[in-house]
Amino acid sequence: MLREAAAAEVGALSGVRLPGREGVWTVTIRDGVIAGIERGGAGATADVLIPGFHDPHVHVLSMLREREAVRLPDDLRGRDALAAAVREAARRSGAGWVRLRRLDHDEMLGGWLPDRDWLDAVEPDRPLRIQHRNLRLDVLNSAGLARCGAGGDGRVFGAGSALRDPTEAIDLERLAAKVSDELLAAGVTSLQDAGEANGDSELALLDALAVSGALRQRLWTMVSGRRLAAGRVRMPDRRRVRHAKLVALEAELDLDDLVEQARAARRAGLGVAIHAATEVELAAAIAVLDAVGLRRGDRIEHAFVASDAAIEAVAATGAAVVASPALVAEHGDAYLERHGEPSRLHRLASWLRAGVPLALASDAPVTRARPLAMLDAARRRRTRGGRPFGRAEALAAGAALRAATRTPAALVGARTLGRIVPGAPADLVVLRDGAVALTVLRGAVVYEAPT
C-alpha cells in the first residue's frame, strides 16, 4: 500500500511488548538499524513487536508464474473431473497457454499421472501445462512441449521455472511487485529462493527483480548443484547465492553424483541445501555431509520422514533442518490415511531436542507464505479435519518464532537479522490482535494494515 509513495521512515516504536520480556518498551530506529531499546513508552498497549519473518525456502519464479495459472480445486477427484477442469480453464483463459496448478495425483487421481497423450485428447490445440503441487513435476500436452522445446511423454521432472516458452512475454516485474506486497503484508521481510534448476538466467532474473525494487524483500538464492558441478553456471559476483541445491531422489539415487555436486559447492565457497523427503533420501543426505564435511549453513530440506536414529545421525553432521509445518495442517488427514502412525512424520521438536538447528519455511507456492498460520500449525499440530498429528512434535511459541526468524537468517550468514537488539537491522513486525498491523523493512514502514 506504500509502494506509490516513499516508505515512511520510523523514528521509534513506542509502548510495545517484546517476546520474553515483561512490561512495555520503546525501540528507537536510526538509519535502518535498531539504535536503542528502553523500558516504557507512551501508554501500555497490546501491540507485540517481533522480528520480520525470514522464509528460507520459497520458489519465487514459480510463485510469480502461478499467478497466470488456474488452481485445481482441492476436492477434485478422478480423471473426468480433471478433464472438465482443463476444459473450463481453457474456456476462461482466452488465447495462448492453458495453465493449471496444484495437481495432487495421489489425493486427486488415486496415484495415476496424466501424460501428453491423455492431455492431447482433452486439449489438442492450445499449449497446456499442469503443475504438480510439489513443484517437481509438470505435465504438458504436445503443443506445450513444442513451445518449450521439450519432448518425451509430457511428464517433465525437476525443470520448474526453467521450463518456459521463450516466445511468451510475462510481466514478471508486475507479478513480483504484487507478490512482494502480499509477503510484506504477512510480515515476510526476507527470503531465500530454493529453485533446484537455478542457472545463469534464473539467477540473473531474480537479481533483476530485487535490484529494480519489484521484489522488496532482502533476497538470497540457491544455485543448481547439478549445473554447478557441470560447470554450466558463472559464479563470480553471485553475491546473493549462499547454497547449492542438491536433490536426493530415491527413485534415481546416485550418491557419487550428489557428493560431486557437494564438492563443487565447496569449491565455489557455498553451503549445501539437500532435498531429502523420504527415509532413503535422508540417509543419502547424511552420507553426502559425512563425505564432504560441514560448512556453516549446511541444511537438509524437508526431512518429511525421520526415525530417532536418523535424527541423531543428522545431529552428528551439524547440519540444520528446514521443515514446512503447514503441510501437516493442509494435508495431515491424507498422511494419516496413508501412513497411520504419524510419529516419524514431519517432526519438529525432536530436532531441537537433539540439538539440530530448525528453520521453518513455507516452500511457497507449495503452501502459502503465511508465517503466522505456519507458526500456529507448528504449535497446534492438528490437521485440517481437527485430528491431532504427533503432538510430541509441537513447538513452544518462542521456539517456533526463532525457527521462523533468527535461525533461518543465520543459515544465509545474516546473524544479526531476526533479533531485536541494538545494532540489528530494523526489519520488524507489529502484531495487533494476532494479525500483522505494521511491517518495517530497513527502518521504513512498508505495510500498514487498514484501520
Residue pairs with C-beta under 8 A, 6 or more apart in sequence:
1 181
1 447
1 448
1 450
2 8
2 445
2 446
2 447
2 448
3 177
3 181
7 441
7 444
7 445
7 446
8 444
8 445
9 443
9 444
9 445
10 29
10 426
10 440
10 443
10 444
10 445
11 28
11 29
11 30
12 26
12 27
12 28
12 29
13 26
13 27
13 29
13 49
13 428
13 430
13 440
14 26
14 41
14 42
15 24
15 25
15 26
15 40
15 41
15 42
15 43
15 44
15 45
15 47
16 24
16 25
16 26
16 27
16 41
16 45
16 47
16 48
16 49
16 430
17 23
17 24
17 25
17 45
17 46
17 47
17 48
17 49
18 25
18 27
18 37
18 48
18 49
18 420
19 48
19 50
19 397
19 398
19 401
20 398
23 39
23 40
24 39
24 40
24 41
24 44
24 45
25 37
25 38
25 39
25 40
25 41
25 49
26 37
26 38
26 39
26 40
26 41
26 42
27 34
27 36
27 37
27 49
27 420
27 428
28 34
28 35
28 36
28 37
28 38
29 35
29 426
29 440
29 443
30 443
31 443
32 425
32 426
32 442
32 443
32 444
33 423
33 424
33 425
33 426
33 443
34 420
34 421
34 422
34 423
34 424
34 425
34 426
35 422
36 422
37 420
37 421
37 422
46 432
46 433
47 430
47 431
47 432
47 437
48 430
48 431
48 432
49 420
49 428
49 429
49 430
49 431
50 187
50 401
50 405
50 420
50 428
50 429
50 431
51 401
51 405
51 406
51 417
51 418
51 419
51 420
51 424
51 427
51 428
51 429
52 187
52 188
52 189
52 190
52 405
52 418
52 427
52 428
52 429
52 439
52 440
52 441
53 186
53 187
53 188
53 189
53 190
53 371
53 404
53 405
53 429
54 188
54 189
54 190
54 191
54 192
54 404
54 405
54 408
54 409
54 414
54 417
54 418
55 183
55 188
55 190
55 191
55 192
55 361
55 362
55 364
55 369
55 371
55 404
55 408
56 191
56 192
56 194
56 299
56 322
56 359
56 361
56 408
56 411
56 412
57 192
57 194
57 273
57 301
57 322
57 324
57 361
57 362
57 363
58 191
58 192
58 193
58 194
58 361
58 362
58 363
58 364
58 369
59 135
59 160
59 161
59 193
59 194
59 195
59 363
59 364
59 365
59 366
60 176
60 179
60 191
60 193
60 195
60 206
60 209
60 215
60 219
61 160
61 161
61 172
61 193
61 195
61 202
61 205
61 206
62 131
62 135
62 160
62 161
62 195
62 365
63 179
63 364
63 365
63 369
64 170
64 172
64 175
64 176
64 179
65 99
65 161
65 164
65 170
65 175
66 101
66 131
66 365
67 175
67 178
67 179
68 97
68 99
68 170
68 175
69 99
69 100
69 101
69 129
69 131
70 85
70 88
70 89
70 92
70 93
70 99
70 100
70 101
71 100
71 101
71 102
72 82
72 85
72 100
72 101
72 102
72 103
72 108
72 130
73 85
74 102
76 82
76 85
76 108
77 108
77 109
78 108
78 109
79 109
79 112
79 114
79 118
81 108
82 103
82 108
82 109
82 114
83 122
85 100
86 98
86 100
86 119
86 122
86 123
86 128
86 130
87 122
87 123
89 98
89 99
89 100
90 98
90 123
90 126
90 128
93 99
95 126
96 126
96 127
96 168
97 126
97 127
97 128
97 129
97 144
97 147
97 165
97 168
98 123
98 126
98 127
98 128
98 129
99 128
99 129
99 130
99 131
100 129
100 130
100 131
101 130
101 131
101 133
101 365
102 131
102 133
103 130
103 131
103 132
103 133
103 137
103 139
104 132
104 133
105 111
105 112
105 113
105 132
106 334
106 338
107 331
107 334
113 137
113 139
113 155
114 130
114 139
114 154
115 139
115 153
115 154
115 155
116 139
116 140
116 141
116 142
116 145
116 152
116 153
116 154
117 153
117 154
119 128
119 130
119 139
119 140
119 141
119 144
119 154
120 141
120 142
122 128
122 141
123 141
124 141
124 142
124 143
125 143
126 143
127 140
127 141
127 143
127 144
127 146
127 147
127 165
128 140
128 141
128 143
128 144
129 138
129 139
129 140
129 144
130 138
130 139
130 140
131 137
131 138
132 138
132 139
133 366
134 366
135 160
135 365
135 366
136 157
136 158
136 160
137 155
137 156
137 157
138 155
138 156
138 159
138 163
139 154
139 155
139 156
140 148
140 150
140 154
140 156
141 154
142 154
144 154
145 151
145 152
145 154
147 165
147 167
147 168
148 163
148 164
148 165
149 166
150 156
150 159
150 163
156 163
158 196
158 197
158 247
159 197
160 195
160 196
160 197
161 195
161 197
161 202
162 197
162 199
162 201
162 202
172 205
172 209
172 214
173 209
173 212
173 214
174 214
176 209
176 214
176 215
177 214
177 215
179 215
180 214
180 215
180 216
180 217
181 447
182 369
183 191
183 217
183 369
184 216
184 217
184 439
184 441
184 446
184 447
185 436
185 439
185 447
185 449
186 369
186 370
186 371
186 372
186 436
187 371
187 372
187 429
187 436
187 439
188 217
188 369
188 371
189 217
189 218
189 427
189 429
189 439
189 440
189 441
190 217
190 218
190 219
190 220
190 409
190 414
190 417
190 427
191 217
191 218
191 219
191 220
191 369
192 219
192 220
192 221
192 222
192 242
192 243
192 408
192 411
192 412
193 206
193 219
193 220
193 221
193 222
194 222
194 245
194 273
194 301
194 363
195 202
195 221
195 222
195 224
195 245
196 222
196 224
196 245
196 247
196 275
197 224
197 227
198 206
198 221
198 222
198 223
198 224
198 227
198 245
199 223
199 224
199 227
199 232
199 233
200 232
200 233
200 234
203 221
203 223
203 233
203 238
203 240
203 241
206 215
206 219
206 221
206 240
207 240
209 215
210 219
210 240
216 441
216 446
217 441
218 414
218 417
218 427
218 441
219 240
220 240
220 241
220 242
220 412
221 238
221 240
221 241
221 242
222 241
222 242
222 243
222 244
222 245
222 273
223 233
223 235
223 238
223 241
223 243
223 244
223 245
223 268
223 270
224 233
224 244
224 245
225 244
225 245
225 246
225 247
225 258
225 261
225 262
225 264
225 265
225 272
226 247
226 257
226 261
227 233
228 235
228 244
228 261
228 264
228 265
228 268
228 270
229 257
229 260
229 261
229 263
229 264
235 241
235 268
241 270
242 270
242 271
242 297
242 411
242 412
242 413
243 265
243 270
243 271
243 272
243 273
243 297
243 299
244 261
244 262
244 264
244 265
244 268
244 270
244 271
244 272
244 273
245 273
245 275
246 258
246 261
246 262
246 265
246 272
246 273
246 274
246 275
246 285
246 288
247 274
247 275
248 258
248 274
248 275
248 276
248 281
248 284
248 285
248 288
249 275
249 281
250 278
250 280
250 281
253 280
253 281
253 284
255 284
255 287
255 288
258 274
258 284
258 288
259 287
259 288
259 291
259 292
261 272
262 272
262 288
262 289
262 291
262 292
263 292
265 271
265 272
266 292
266 295
270 295
271 295
271 296
271 297
271 298
271 299
271 411
272 288
272 289
272 292
272 295
272 298
272 299
273 298
273 299
273 300
273 301
273 322
274 284
274 285
274 288
274 289
274 299
274 300
274 301
275 281
275 301
275 302
276 282
276 284
276 285
276 300
276 301
276 302
276 303
277 302
277 303
277 304
277 305
278 304
278 305
279 305
279 306
279 307
279 310
282 300
282 303
282 305
282 306
282 310
282 314
283 310
283 313
285 300
285 319
286 310
286 313
286 314
286 317
289 298
289 317
289 319
290 317
294 317
294 318
294 319
296 413
297 320
297 410
297 411
297 412
297 413
298 317
298 318
298 319
298 320
299 319
299 320
299 321
299 322
299 359
299 411
300 314
300 319
300 320
300 321
300 322
301 322
302 322
302 323
302 324
302 363
303 310
303 314
303 321
303 323
303 347
303 351
304 327
304 345
304 346
305 344
305 345
306 314
306 344
306 347
306 350
307 344
308 350
311 347
311 350
311 351
311 354
311 356
312 354
314 321
314 351
314 354
314 356
315 354
315 355
315 356
319 356
320 356
320 357
320 358
320 359
320 407
320 411
321 351
321 356
321 357
321 358
321 359
322 359
322 360
322 361
322 408
322 411
323 346
323 347
323 348
323 351
323 358
323 359
323 360
323 361
324 346
324 360
324 361
324 362
324 363
324 366
324 367
324 374
325 346
325 348
325 360
325 374
325 377
325 378
325 381
325 395
326 362
326 367
326 368
326 370
326 373
326 374
326 377
327 346
327 363
327 366
327 367
328 335
328 345
328 346
328 377
328 381
328 382
328 383
328 389
328 390
329 373
329 376
329 377
329 380
329 382
329 383
329 384
330 367
330 384
331 383
331 384
332 342
332 382
332 383
332 384
332 385
332 387
332 389
333 383
333 384
333 385
333 387
335 342
335 345
335 346
335 383
335 389
336 342
336 383
336 387
336 389
339 345
342 389
342 390
343 390
343 392
345 389
345 390
346 389
346 390
346 393
347 390
347 393
348 358
348 378
348 381
348 393
348 394
348 395
349 392
349 393
349 394
349 395
349 399
350 392
350 393
351 358
352 358
352 395
352 399
357 407
357 410
357 411
358 399
358 403
358 407
359 403
359 404
359 407
359 408
359 411
360 371
360 374
360 375
360 378
360 400
360 403
360 404
360 408
361 408
362 368
362 369
362 370
362 371
362 374
367 374
371 404
372 431
372 434
372 435
372 436
374 404
375 397
375 400
375 401
375 404
378 394
378 395
378 400
378 403
379 394
379 395
379 396
379 397
379 400
380 394
381 388
381 389
381 390
381 391
381 393
381 394
382 388
382 389
383 389
395 403
402 418
405 417
405 418
405 419
406 417
406 418
406 419
407 418
408 418
409 415
409 417
409 418
410 418
414 425
416 423
416 424
416 425
417 424
417 425
417 427
420 428
425 442
426 440
426 442
426 443
427 440
427 441
427 442
428 439
428 440
429 436
429 438
429 439
429 440
430 436
430 437
430 438
430 439
430 440
431 437
432 449
435 449
436 447
436 449
437 448
437 449
438 445
438 447
438 448
438 449
439 445
439 446
439 447
439 448
440 446
